[in-house]
Amino acid sequence: MKQLRFLIARIDRIGDVVLSTPLPREIKKKHPNSFVAVLIKHYTKDVYFNNPNVDEIITYDRPDKSEKSFWELVSEIKPFNFSHAFMLLPNEKLNYVLFISGIKYRVGVGHKLYQFLTFSKYVDRKKYIPLRHEADYCLDMIRKIGIQVQSIFPEIHLTETEKNDVLIFRKNHLEQEQKLIGINISSGNSAPNLNEIEYKKLILMLKANSDYKIAVMDDNILNNLDNIYDVIYPNKGNVLRQSIINLASLDLLISNSTGPMHICASLKIPTLSLFCPLTACSPKLWGPLGNKSEIILPKQSYCDTQCPIDPKKCDYSKEGGITAEEIAAQVHQFFKNS
């Protein structure tokens, strides 16, 4: 029997790529002798490093973030003789690349003219009714070829050396019995987030407790958040894989809906996440999966009277929003119940 050869394309941001990781696993459960490759952006490739269900990682762009040409991509993809391709993010150029590469069975998202012209199949989210998780929607791609999905949980696989690095990191930074709390301040502006002043207040409140060690997990820190006494900044200037190892060292991550939250969930690191109830930002669509997690939402009165609709403009700062005091109280309760 001819080997099935699958290509999973997710040329998107870190969190989206993390949520694509169930696909290789579920494919291999059904077709253990198949060949599975992923096509992703160069800066997200570390999400799939050491993944036992992935046979090849192909990058859509170069290390300097410049996009590869149409024919350069075709020349890389075509020799693999893929039998199936799943395009998780609609992209016209990629659609034609997969078509010209000779992949007979191609699936995209939604009803696009370029998909019709290239005889691509599609899955439809039907306006998110009923609302499901993004990872679950992604898995509709392989359900379309008869694969029964057993789990939608994402996964990132550390090497034994990296697991040892986690232990060393904790030994170097923590006193006995201390809890390491990560705070990720920035986001991709796709979801509401606290403002910088409120994050600084939260950091100062938490670090006042000697049982906690605070780590700011962003790779780029704004000046007035940098160098707060007795706070560590382990990810400054790091490549993604080193940041993943550092995130795996945490006892808890506090963030809004962002890539590091999904990384922690895939590593089974507990998360405390700020969310908005709007459908496009909902925890039901984008929440952490597979880990111990707590969600903080603004009060309904805030959403009824203060919501700007645009998530980029919302920082929860008005009455009924989310405050540093509320988050700190949730942190204390989290460790009390642990």
Secondary structure, 3 states (H helix, E strand, C coil): CCCCEEEEECCCCHHHHHCCCHHHHHHHHHCCCCEEEEEECHHHHHHCCCCCCCCEEEECECCCCCECCHHHHHHHHHHHCCCEEEECCCCHHHHHHHHHCCCCEEEEECCCHHHHHCCCEEECCHHHCCCCCHHHHHHHHHHCCCCCCCCCCCCCCCCHHHHHHHHHHHHHHCCCCCEEEEECCCCCCCCCCCCHHHHHHHHHHHHCCCCEEEEECCCCCCHHHCCCCCEECCCCCCCHHHHHHHHCCCCEEEEECCHHHHHHHHCCCCEEEECCCCHHHCHHHHCCCCCCEEEECCCHHHHHHHCCCCHHHCCCCCCCCCCHHHHHHHHHHHHHHC
